[in-house]
Amino acid sequence: MAHGAHRSPLLPPRPDVTLARDCEQCLGWGTVVTRDGHHELCHACQPGPARGESGSPRP
């Protein structure tokens, strides 16, 4: 049985830690942990379309 590639829940996204350095939201990590226990890029300090699972930035 063939399976497609799945996103690994063990590897968090790669944030730009230079932008995250003084962020109070993520405490300098560049990622935040969701209620589901998944890592996401911090919406306060990480710009770009990579935010969220849908690929669109959240307000």
Secondary structure, 3 states (H helix, E strand, C coil): CCCCCCCCCCCCCCCCHHHHCCCCCCCCCCEEECCCCCEEECCCCCCCCCCCCCCCCCC
